[in-house]
Amino acid sequence: MSQGIFHTTQRRRHPLCYILAAVIPAASLHAAAQGPAAPANASTSSIERLKALSMEELMSIPVSTVTTASRREEHTRDAPATVIIIDRGDILARGYSTLKDVLRDLPGMETIESFFSEIGTQVSVRGITGNNKIVVLVNGMRVNPPGGEDFPFRSDISVRNAERIEVVYGPGSTLYGQDAISAVINIITRGPVHGENGEAGVAGGWNNSREAWGSFAGTFGPDGEYGINGFIQYHDSDLSELESDYPGWWKNYAAVSDAAQPQGLGRSPFREDYGLNLFLRLTTAHSSLQAWHRESERSSSEGFSPILGYLPEAIWGDSSTVVEGRNTLELRDNVSLESCIAWNRYEIDPDTRYVFTIPDRSGGKKWFFDDYKYGIGTSFSGEEILRIDVTPNLQFTVGAMAASYDIIPKSTVPGGADTDTAVVSQGGSFSYIDGAGVTREIPRVTQYRYETYAGYAEAAWQMHPRLKGILGNRVTKDTRFSDAPMTPRAGLIFDLTENLTAKYIFTHAYVAPAPYFGFSTYDNGALLATSNPDLQPEEADSHELNLSYNRENLLVGASVYYGEESDLLVLADRATPVNVVEPEVRLPDGSTRTLVQTANSGSSRNYGLDLYARARFGSISPWASYSFTDFEEEQDEGSTPLSGISQHNARMGLTWAATSRLLVTPSFILRSTPEHGKPGPLDSELDTPYEINLHVLCNATRKLDLFLDVRNLTNHKYALIGVTGDAIPQETFSAMAGARLKF
């Protein structure tokens, strides 16, 4: 990896090069544009309603067609899933900047923003925790890390240029393969819009927060048959000052810092939140080529009790780049063949490391700076999708795909990885002496190559004007496993009245274990983790009943669900009986460890209810949701209830058109006390956490918007549960003011 992809703290604080990179091509394309053209991913109704983006349009109910649930365009009431749409009007009126902002307001989802630096914001969906169980798409292009690692929801997944965001709840493995357990999220970007060819914006405010973005779109060619659009977003912030906002909690960190040598390091926590997101898309009538890149850095201490130090040297940084080409052939009026090839690359910055204290020879403690991490993964995939409309009432979708993976999962590389030479040889090994007295070696760094092949088919039959049936299946062969998982989906959709629809959906899905879990090796002073290449996929069944009432300016919905998972991945650091390989092994220095590994074991179940509604009454457009979820995991040693998240979640907000040029959007999030966490010094902050937010948007002129975005308006100090099970503080009051110029 070129070191230029990542930026030191000093270089990141001068984003002018990024702003120029967005503004210069945007201005050029604006001058060269031949005229407006339809967005590649928007329906005609979307084009018309976005022509002016008036206050009335900003408050309207979102467009009701989706493409993600069945990989073909259909009305939301016909989609075999619960689907929530966030459209351009929502994004502007509510002030969404990144994807994690959107997920914060969705029913059935719980977001923990300081959960763990590697993951970023932890997103639990209907009681199922794990960012590796959510598939994220950009215009249908999968942007998850290729090795199946947790998706990093941080400040580098922009929605500033989104036309709409489609969120499909529940398993989606029939059409999307592995890891589509909890949800499939598709960010659909904007194309050229009548009267607009791009925008540029800046914002800044509390905690030294700053953001800049630009987007462009245009057409070229003799008849305007070619389209281009893209965007860039830069974000940086110092985040909340934990030492002053949570003094009782912070004193534990201060005590660790004061006891370590050299003293005082980390006394003022370093908490920068940096993100960069770029996108470029070229289109013709039947083809597209798109590239997407993200990179971010956070403190590697996020989400922990006083184990890790908030030092400038303690940084987690990573990046992703995805490039996809897609072409559609219209074989007949009712038959089309879509071909897709994609390249995906994920890399951990070799300067990434954790900083913690270890005993020194004098009996005190010193900072340990040599826990460097590195990982890289690439995949190359191809897919063919055949869509056949046998009759207007009978449709088939048939597909086949193949993918090749080359993964070095996250590993410890003493001294940091030199990416110009073979990284595997740089890691060395952990040595230990087993119970039989045999000296054994555990490689720190492993390179793993494998392939997957899949075929799938799904039929949609409108068997009666009011009744539609869905039946599909997928078979996947992964060279890592002997079995070939089958992931069927079946559903019935019944229109009870013109506006009321009932759906029942059954799905079976699976999560392939990321190489990181199988080859996660480390020594944390108590546990010595070894590899387990024989891990098997987690599998899941889901049953869901959805009722939705949809008419002009009113949407009301309810979903009841029940799911079961088996062959759960039990991570090595849990050190349960299934993880223990040997209770005691000896290291060369004479100290002892418990030898552990990640393993498959046990099962779980989740069930719950989501209620949601949105409406428009004159100048007011409210929305609200309530979610209840429960979860239980069964292992040989007993059962574990819902852990670390809230059983009850309520959200509400409204957009008020105070004048023809002014929108005011307050919103409220309320959770029950998170279940089965360790409060520590944050006992009161953990009790029924809530947050009040406010966004104000002013159309100063037809081309200029001014806005104010306030998070945690009342400066309520609250805590959620982090990766270790301890209560961790969340962000306090923050505010950003900005301007958006359309051209």
C-alpha positions in Angstrom: 0.0 0.0 0.0 1.2 3.5 -0.8 1.7 5.4 2.4 0.1 8.3 0.7 -3.4 6.8 1.1 -3.3 7.6 4.8 -2.5 11.0 6.3 -0.8 12.0 9.5 -2.7 14.2 11.9 -0.9 17.3 10.7 -1.5 16.6 7.0 -5.2 15.8 7.5 -5.9 19.2 9.0 -5.4 20.8 5.6 -8.2 19.4 3.3 -7.8 22.1 0.6 -6.6 19.5 -1.9 -9.7 17.5 -1.4 -12.0 20.5 -1.9 -10.2 21.6 -5.1 -10.4 18.0 -6.3 -14.2 18.2 -6.0 -14.8 21.8 -7.2 -12.6 21.9 -10.3 -14.1 18.9 -12.1 -17.6 19.9 -10.9 -17.2 23.4 -12.5 -15.8 21.9 -15.7 -18.6 19.5 -16.0 -21.2 22.2 -15.3 -19.8 24.2 -18.2 -19.6 21.2 -20.5 -23.0 19.7 -19.7 -25.3 19.5 -22.8 -28.5 19.4 -20.8 -30.4 17.5 -18.1 -30.6 13.7 -18.2 -32.3 11.1 -16.1 -30.5 9.8 -13.1 -29.3 6.2 -13.7 -31.0 5.0 -10.5 -34.1 7.2 -10.2 -37.6 6.8 -11.4 -39.3 9.4 -13.5 -41.4 10.5 -10.5 -38.3 11.1 -8.5 -36.9 13.3 -11.2 -40.0 15.5 -11.3 -40.3 15.9 -7.6 -36.6 16.8 -7.3 -36.7 19.6 -9.9 -37.0 22.3 -7.3 -36.8 20.6 -3.9 -39.4 22.9 -2.5 -40.4 22.8 1.1 -43.5 20.8 0.2 -41.4 18.2 -1.6 -38.9 18.0 1.2 -41.8 17.0 3.5 -43.5 14.5 1.2 -43.7 10.7 1.8 -40.7 9.0 0.1 -40.9 7.4 -3.4 -42.5 4.0 -3.1 -40.5 1.9 -5.6 -37.5 -0.1 -4.5 -34.9 -2.2 -6.4 -33.0 -3.8 -3.5 -35.4 -6.4 -2.1 -35.8 -8.4 -5.4 -32.9 -6.9 -7.5 -35.6 -5.5 -9.8 -37.8 -2.5 -9.6 -41.1 -3.0 -7.7 -43.5 -1.2 -5.4 -42.7 -1.4 -1.7 -45.9 -3.2 -1.1 -44.8 -5.9 -3.5 -41.3 -6.3 -2.1 -40.8 -9.6 -0.1 -39.5 -7.8 3.0 -40.0 -4.9 5.3 -38.4 -2.0 3.5 -37.8 1.5 4.8 -36.9 4.3 2.3 -35.0 7.4 3.2 -35.1 9.8 0.3 -33.4 13.0 -0.7 -35.9 15.1 1.1 -35.4 13.2 4.4 -31.6 13.6 4.1 -31.8 17.3 3.7 -34.6 18.0 6.1 -33.1 15.9 8.9 -29.5 16.9 8.3 -28.0 13.5 7.6 -24.4 13.5 6.7 -23.2 9.9 7.0 -24.9 6.5 6.9 -24.6 6.1 10.7 -26.7 9.2 11.1 -29.5 7.6 9.1 -29.4 4.3 11.0 -29.7 6.1 14.3 -33.3 7.1 13.4 -34.5 3.7 11.9 -36.9 1.3 13.7 -35.4 -1.9 14.9 -31.9 -0.6 14.9 -29.7 0.4 17.8 -26.5 2.3 17.2 -23.6 2.6 19.7 -21.3 5.2 18.3 -18.2 4.6 20.5 -18.4 0.9 20.6 -15.0 -0.1 19.3 -12.6 1.7 16.9 -12.2 -1.3 14.5 -16.0 -1.4 14.0 -16.9 2.2 14.5 -20.6 2.4 15.3 -22.0 -0.9 16.4 -25.3 -1.5 14.7 -27.7 -4.1 16.2 -30.7 -5.0 14.1 -33.6 -6.6 15.8 -31.4 -7.9 18.6 -28.8 -9.4 16.3 -25.4 -7.8 17.0 -22.6 -7.8 14.4 -21.7 -5.4 11.7 -20.4 -8.5 9.7 -24.1 -9.5 9.3 -25.2 -6.4 7.4 -24.6 -6.0 3.7 -24.0 -2.4 2.4 -24.4 -1.5 -1.2 -23.7 1.6 -3.3 -25.9 1.5 -6.4 -26.1 -2.3 -5.9 -22.3 -2.6 -5.6 -21.2 -4.5 -2.5 -18.7 -2.4 -0.4 -18.3 -4.7 2.6 -14.6 -5.6 3.3 -13.9 -8.7 1.1 -12.8 -10.9 4.0 -16.1 -10.7 5.8 -14.9 -8.4 8.6 -17.3 -6.2 10.5 -18.4 -3.3 8.3 -16.9 -0.1 9.7 -19.8 2.4 10.2 -17.7 5.6 10.9 -17.7 9.1 9.5 -16.5 8.1 6.1 -19.7 6.7 4.5 -21.3 9.8 3.0 -25.0 10.3 2.2 -24.7 13.9 1.1 -25.1 12.8 -2.5 -27.7 10.1 -2.0 -30.9 10.1 -4.0 -32.4 7.6 -1.6 -31.4 4.9 0.8 -33.2 1.5 0.8 -33.1 -0.5 4.0 -34.3 -4.1 3.6 -34.8 -5.8 7.0 -34.1 -9.5 7.6 -31.9 -12.1 5.9 -31.1 -11.6 2.2 -28.8 -14.5 1.4 -31.0 -15.8 -1.4 -30.0 -12.9 -3.6 -26.9 -11.5 -1.8 -25.1 -14.5 -0.5 -23.1 -14.7 2.7 -23.4 -12.2 5.6 -26.9 -10.9 4.7 -28.4 -11.9 8.0 -29.7 -8.7 9.6 -30.2 -6.2 6.8 -29.3 -5.1 3.3 -28.7 -1.3 2.9 -28.4 0.2 -0.6 -27.2 3.8 -1.0 -28.4 5.0 -4.4 -26.5 8.1 -5.6 -27.9 11.1 -7.5 -27.5 11.7 -11.2 -28.1 14.9 -13.1 -31.2 16.8 -12.0 -33.0 19.5 -14.0 -31.5 22.8 -13.0 -28.7 21.3 -11.0 -25.4 19.8 -11.9 -23.8 19.6 -8.5 -23.3 21.2 -5.1 -20.5 22.2 -2.7 -20.8 22.6 1.0 -18.8 23.4 4.1 -19.7 23.1 7.8 -17.9 23.6 11.1 -18.6 23.9 14.8 -18.2 22.4 18.2 -15.3 20.2 19.2 -13.3 21.6 16.3 -15.6 19.8 13.9 -15.3 20.5 10.2 -16.7 19.1 7.0 -16.5 19.8 3.3 -18.0 18.1 0.4 -18.7 18.5 -3.3 -20.7 16.7 -5.9 -21.1 17.0 -9.7 -23.2 15.4 -12.4 -23.5 16.0 -16.1 -23.9 14.5 -19.5 -21.8 14.6 -22.6 -21.7 13.1 -26.1 -23.5 14.2 -29.3 -26.9 13.4 -27.8 -26.1 13.5 -24.1 -26.0 9.7 -24.0 -23.1 9.5 -21.6 -23.4 10.5 -17.9 -21.0 11.2 -15.2 -21.5 11.9 -11.5 -19.4 11.8 -8.4 -18.8 13.2 -5.0 -16.1 13.8 -2.3 -16.7 14.3 1.4 -14.1 15.2 4.1 -14.9 15.1 7.8 -12.8 15.7 10.9 -13.6 16.3 14.6 -11.9 16.1 18.0 -15.1 14.6 19.5 -16.3 15.3 23.1 -13.9 16.1 25.9 -14.3 13.0 28.1 -12.1 14.4 30.9 -14.5 17.3 31.5 -17.8 15.7 30.4 -17.4 12.5 32.4 -14.9 13.3 35.2 -15.9 10.3 37.4 -15.3 7.9 34.5 -12.2 9.6 33.3 -10.3 9.5 36.6 -9.8 5.7 36.0 -8.0 6.5 32.7 -6.1 9.4 34.4 -4.9 7.0 37.1 -3.5 4.6 34.5 -1.7 7.4 32.7 -0.3 8.8 35.9 1.1 5.4 36.9 2.8 4.7 33.6 6.2 5.9 32.3 6.7 8.4 30.9 4.1 10.0 33.1 1.3 12.2 31.9 0.9 10.7 28.4 -2.8 10.4 27.6 -3.8 12.9 30.3 -5.7 14.8 27.7 -7.4 12.2 25.5 -6.7 12.2 21.8 -10.0 11.4 20.1 -9.8 12.6 16.5 -12.5 11.3 14.1 -11.3 11.6 10.5 -13.1 10.3 7.4 -12.9 10.7 3.7 -15.3 9.3 1.1 -14.9 9.6 -2.7 -17.1 8.2 -5.6 -17.1 8.4 -9.4 -19.6 6.9 -11.8 -19.8 6.8 -15.6 -23.0 5.6 -17.3 -24.4 4.9 -20.7 -27.8 3.7 -21.6 -27.0 0.1 -20.7 -23.6 0.2 -18.9 -21.9 1.7 -15.9 -18.5 1.9 -14.3 -18.2 3.1 -10.7 -15.5 3.4 -8.1 -15.9 4.1 -4.4 -13.2 4.8 -1.8 -13.4 5.4 2.0 -10.7 5.9 4.6 -10.9 6.8 8.3 -8.9 7.1 11.5 -10.1 6.9 15.1 -8.4 6.5 18.5 -7.8 2.7 19.0 -8.9 3.2 22.6 -12.6 3.8 21.8 -15.1 1.5 23.6 -12.7 0.2 26.3 -12.5 0.5 30.0 -9.0 1.7 31.2 -7.1 -1.0 29.3 -5.9 1.1 26.4 -4.5 4.6 26.4 -5.9 7.7 24.6 -2.5 8.7 23.1 -1.8 10.3 19.7 0.2 7.1 18.9 -2.9 4.9 19.5 -4.7 5.2 16.2 -6.8 2.8 14.2 -6.8 3.5 10.5 -8.1 1.6 7.5 -9.4 2.1 3.9 -11.6 0.4 1.3 -11.7 0.7 -2.5 -14.3 -0.9 -4.7 -14.5 -0.7 -8.5 -17.4 -2.3 -10.5 -18.3 -2.5 -14.1 -21.9 -3.5 -15.1 -23.6 -4.0 -18.4 -27.2 -5.0 -19.3 -28.2 -6.7 -22.6 -31.8 -6.6 -23.7 -32.0 -10.1 -25.3 -35.8 -9.7 -25.9 -38.5 -7.4 -24.8 -39.1 -9.6 -21.8 -35.5 -11.0 -21.2 -32.4 -9.2 -20.0 -29.0 -10.3 -19.0 -27.0 -8.2 -16.5 -23.2 -8.9 -16.3 -21.1 -7.5 -13.4 -17.4 -7.7 -12.5 -16.0 -6.1 -9.3 -12.7 -5.6 -7.5 -12.7 -5.0 -3.8 -9.8 -4.1 -1.5 -9.6 -3.4 2.2 -6.4 -2.5 4.1 -5.5 -1.6 7.6 -3.0 1.3 7.9 0.3 -0.2 9.0 0.7 2.6 11.5 -2.3 1.2 13.4 -1.6 0.1 16.9 -3.0 -0.3 20.4 -1.1 1.4 23.3 -1.4 0.0 26.8 0.7 -0.4 30.0 2.9 -3.3 31.0 5.1 -3.9 34.1 8.6 -2.6 33.9 11.7 -4.0 35.7 11.4 -1.4 38.6 8.0 -2.8 39.6 6.1 0.1 38.0 4.4 0.3 34.6 5.4 1.6 31.3 3.6 2.3 28.0 3.9 -0.5 25.4 3.9 1.0 21.9 4.7 -2.0 19.8 1.3 -3.6 19.4 1.0 -2.8 15.7 -1.8 -4.3 13.6 -2.0 -4.9 9.9 -4.3 -6.6 7.4 -5.2 -6.5 3.8 -7.7 -8.3 1.6 -8.8 -8.3 -2.0 -11.5 -10.0 -3.9 -12.4 -10.3 -7.6 -15.9 -11.4 -8.5 -18.1 -11.8 -11.5 -21.9 -12.3 -11.6 -24.5 -12.9 -14.3 -28.2 -12.1 -13.7 -30.9 -13.2 -16.1 -34.3 -11.6 -15.7 -37.3 -13.2 -17.5 -40.8 -11.8 -17.5 -42.7 -14.9 -18.7 -46.0 -13.1 -18.4 -46.9 -9.8 -16.7 -47.8 -12.0 -13.7 -44.8 -14.4 -13.6 -41.2 -13.3 -13.3 -38.0 -15.1 -12.8 -34.6 -13.9 -11.6 -31.7 -16.4 -12.2 -28.1 -15.8 -11.3 -24.6 -17.2 -11.0 -21.5 -15.8 -9.4 -17.9 -16.7 -8.7 -15.4 -14.9 -6.5 -11.7 -15.3 -5.6 -10.3 -14.0 -2.3 -6.8 -13.2 -1.1 -6.8 -12.2 2.6 -4.2 -11.4 5.3 -6.6 -11.0 8.3 -5.8 -8.5 11.0 -2.5 -9.5 12.6 0.1 -8.4 15.0 3.3 -7.3 13.3 6.0 -6.2 15.8 7.5 -2.9 14.8 4.8 -2.3 12.2 4.4 -3.9 8.7 6.6 -3.0 5.8 4.2 -3.2 2.9 7.0 -3.2 0.4 8.1 -6.7 1.4 6.3 -10.0 2.3 4.3 -9.2 5.4 3.7 -12.8 6.4 7.4 -13.3 7.1 7.6 -10.2 9.2 5.2 -11.4 11.9 7.2 -14.2 13.3 5.5 -16.6 15.7 4.2 -17.1 19.2 6.1 -20.0 20.9 4.7 -22.1 23.7 5.3 -25.5 25.3 2.2 -27.7 25.5 1.2 -30.2 28.1 3.3 -33.0 26.5 6.4 -30.8 26.7 6.5 -30.2 22.9 7.5 -26.7 21.8 5.0 -25.3 19.2 4.8 -22.2 17.1 1.7 -20.1 16.2 2.3 -17.8 13.2 1.3 -14.2 13.9 0.5 -13.5 10.3 -1.4 -15.8 7.8 -2.3 -15.4 4.2 -5.4 -17.2 3.2 -6.8 -17.8 -0.3 -10.2 -19.3 -1.2 -13.0 -19.2 -3.8 -16.8 -19.1 -3.7 -19.3 -20.2 -6.4 -23.0 -19.8 -6.3 -26.2 -20.2 -8.3 -29.6 -18.9 -7.4 -33.1 -18.5 -8.8 -36.3 -16.8 -7.6 -39.8 -16.6 -9.0 -42.5 -14.0 -8.3 -46.0 -15.1 -9.3 -49.0 -12.8 -9.1 -51.4 -15.7 -8.7 -54.4 -13.4 -8.0 -54.9 -9.7 -8.3 -54.5 -9.5 -4.5 -52.1 -12.3 -3.9 -48.4 -12.7 -4.8 -46.1 -15.5 -4.1 -42.3 -15.5 -3.9 -40.1 -18.6 -4.0 -36.3 -18.8 -4.4 -33.2 -20.6 -3.4 -29.4 -20.2 -3.6 -26.6 -22.8 -3.4 -23.2 -21.6 -2.5 -19.9 -23.6 -2.6 -17.1 -22.2 -0.6 -13.7 -23.9 -0.9 -13.2 -23.5 2.8 -16.1 -25.8 3.7 -17.2 -29.3 2.7 -20.9 -28.4 2.8 -22.7 -26.1 0.3 -25.2 -23.9 2.2 -28.6 -23.6 0.7 -30.5 -20.3 1.5 -34.1 -20.4 0.4 -36.7 -17.6 0.6 -40.5 -17.9 0.5 -43.2 -15.3 0.9 -46.8 -14.4 0.4 -48.0 -10.9 -0.1 -51.7 -10.2 0.2 -53.4 -6.9 -0.5 -56.2 -6.8 2.1 -57.5 -3.5 0.7 -56.3 -1.0 -1.8 -54.1 0.5 0.9 -53.5 -2.3 3.4 -51.0 -5.1 2.7 -50.0 -8.2 4.7 -46.7 -10.1 4.1 -45.3 -13.3 5.4 -41.6 -14.0 4.7 -39.5 -17.0 5.5 -35.7 -16.9 4.9 -32.7 -19.0 5.6 -29.3 -17.3 5.6 -25.7 -17.8 6.6 -22.6 -15.9 7.7 -19.3 -17.3 6.5 -16.6 -16.9 9.2 -14.2 -14.2 8.3 -10.6 -15.4 8.1 -9.9 -12.9 10.9 -11.9 -15.2 13.3 -10.2 -18.3 12.1 -6.7 -16.9 12.2 -6.9 -14.4 15.0 -3.7 -15.1 17.0 -2.6 -13.0 20.0 -1.1 -13.1 23.5 -3.0 -10.8 25.9 -1.1 -11.8 29.1 -3.8 -14.4 30.2 -4.9 -16.0 26.9 -2.8 -17.3 24.0 -5.1 -17.5 20.9 -4.3 -20.0 18.2 -5.9 -20.4 14.8 -8.9 -22.6 13.9 -9.1 -23.1 10.1 -12.1 -25.5 10.5 -14.7 -22.9 11.5 -18.1 -23.4 9.8 -20.7 -20.8 8.8 -23.4 -19.6 11.2 -26.8 -20.3 9.8 -30.1 -18.5 10.5 -33.8 -18.9 10.0 -36.2 -16.0 10.1 -40.0 -15.7 10.1 -41.6 -12.3 9.7 -45.2 -10.9 9.4 -45.6 -7.4 8.2 -48.7 -5.2 7.9 -48.5 -1.8 6.2 -51.0 0.9 5.4 -49.9 3.3 2.8 -51.8 6.2 1.2 -51.0 9.7 0.1 -49.2 11.5 3.0 -49.6 8.5 5.4 -47.6 5.4 6.1 -48.1 3.1 9.0 -46.4 -0.3 9.5 -45.9 -3.2 11.9 -43.6 -6.1 11.8 -43.5 -9.2 14.1 -40.4 -11.4 13.7 -38.9 -14.6 15.1 -35.4 -15.9 14.2 -33.0 -18.7 15.2 -29.3 -19.0 14.6 -27.1 -22.1 14.9 -23.4 -22.9 14.9 -22.6 -19.6 16.5 -19.1 -18.2 16.3 -17.8 -18.1 19.9 -14.8 -15.8 19.9 -11.6 -16.9 21.5 -11.5 -14.1 24.1 -14.7 -15.3 25.7 -12.6 -18.3 27.0 -15.6 -20.5 27.5 -15.1 -24.3 27.7 -15.6 -24.6 23.9 -12.8 -22.1 23.3 -10.2 -23.8 25.5 -7.7 -25.9 23.7 -5.4 -26.5 26.7 -6.1 -25.1 30.2 -2.4 -24.2 30.7 0.6 -23.9 28.4 4.0 -22.5 29.2 5.8 -19.7 27.4 9.6 -19.7 26.9 9.9 -17.1 29.7 8.3 -19.5 32.2 4.9 -17.7 32.4 1.7 -19.6 31.7 -1.3 -19.0 29.5 -4.6 -20.6 28.6 -4.6 -21.7 25.0 -7.8 -20.8 23.2 -9.3 -20.5 19.8 -12.6 -19.3 18.2 -15.1 -22.1 17.7 -18.6 -23.0 16.6 -21.0 -23.7 19.4 -24.5 -23.2 20.5 -27.6 -21.4 19.2 -29.6 -18.3 19.7 -33.1 -16.9 19.1 -34.4 -13.4 18.7 -38.0 -12.1 18.4 -39.7 -8.8 18.6 -41.9 -6.1 17.2 -41.3 -3.0 15.1 -44.0 -0.2 14.8 -43.4 2.7 12.6 -45.3 5.6 11.0 -44.8 8.8 9.1 -47.3 11.4 7.8 -47.9 14.9 6.6 -50.4 17.3 8.0 -50.2 20.6 6.3 -46.9 22.2 7.2 -45.9 19.4 9.6 -44.4 16.0 8.7 -44.0 13.8 11.7 -42.5 10.3 12.0 -42.2 7.8 14.9 -41.3 4.3 15.7 -41.2 1.9 18.6 -39.2 -1.4 18.7 -39.2 -4.2 21.2 -36.6 -7.0 20.9 -35.5 -10.0 22.9 -32.6 -12.4 22.5 -31.2 -15.5 24.1 -28.1 -17.5 23.4 -27.8 -21.2 24.4 -24.4 -22.7 25.2 -23.4 -25.9 27.1 -22.7 -23.8 30.2 -26.1 -22.2 30.1 -28.1 -19.4 28.5 -27.1 -15.7 28.0 -29.9 -13.1 27.6 -29.9 -9.9 25.6 -26.6 -8.3 26.4 -25.3 -4.8 25.9 -28.3 -3.4 24.0 -31.7 -2.0 24.9 -34.9 -4.0 24.8 -37.1 -1.0 24.1 -36.3 1.8 21.6 -38.5 4.7 20.7 -37.8 7.4 18.1 -39.9 10.4 17.0 -39.4 13.6 15.1 -41.2 16.1 12.9 -40.3 18.5 10.2 -42.1 21.8 10.4 -42.2 24.3 7.5 -42.1 27.4 9.6 -42.1 29.5 6.5 -41.8 28.9 2.8 -38.0 29.0 3.2 -37.4 27.6 6.7 -37.6 24.0 7.9 -37.2 23.0 11.6 -36.7 19.3 12.4 -36.4 18.3 16.1 -36.0 14.6 16.9 -35.9 12.4 20.0 -34.4 9.0 20.7 -35.2 7.1 23.9 -33.9 3.7 25.0 -34.5 1.5 27.9 -31.5 0.8 30.1 -29.1 -1.5 28.2 -29.4 -5.1 29.3 -26.7 -6.9 31.3 -23.9 -4.4 31.0 -21.3 -3.4 33.7 -22.1 0.2 34.8 -18.9 0.9 36.7 -18.8 4.6 37.5 -21.5 5.3 34.8 -24.4 3.8 36.7 -26.7 6.8 36.5 -25.6 7.6 32.9 -26.6 4.1 31.8 -30.2 4.5 33.1 -32.7 5.1 30.3 -30.4 6.9 27.9 -31.9 9.5 25.6 -30.9 12.1 23.1 -32.6 15.2 21.6 -31.4 16.5 18.2 -32.3 19.5 16.1 -31.8 20.4 12.4 -32.7 23.8 10.9 -32.6 24.3 7.2 -33.0 27.7 5.5 -33.4 28.1 1.7 -31.6 31.5 1.6 -31.9 31.6 -2.2 -32.8 29.1 -4.8 -29.1 28.0 -5.0 -28.0 28.5 -1.4 -29.0 26.6 1.7 -27.9 27.5 5.2 -28.2 25.0 8.0 -27.6 24.3 11.7 -27.3 20.8 13.0 -27.3 20.2 16.8 -26.7 16.8 18.4 -27.7 16.1 22.0 -29.3 19.5 22.3 -29.8 19.2 26.1 -26.2 18.1 26.7 -27.5 14.9 28.3 -24.6 12.8 29.5 -25.5 9.1 28.9 -23.7 5.8 28.4 -24.1 2.7 26.4 -22.3 -0.7 26.4 -18.9 -1.1 24.7 -17.0 -4.1 23.3 -15.8 -5.3 26.8 -19.3 -5.2 28.3 -18.5 -2.0 30.3 -20.5 1.1 30.2 -18.8 3.7 28.0 -19.7 7.4 27.6 -21.3 8.7 24.5 -21.0 12.1 22.7 -22.3 15.2 24.5 -23.6 18.4 23.0 -22.2 19.2 19.5 -23.3 21.7 16.9 -22.3 22.5 13.3 -23.4 25.3 11.1 -22.9 25.2 7.3 -23.8 26.2 3.8 -24.7 24.3 0.7 -24.4 25.9 -2.8 -26.2 24.3 -5.7 -25.0 25.0 -9.2 
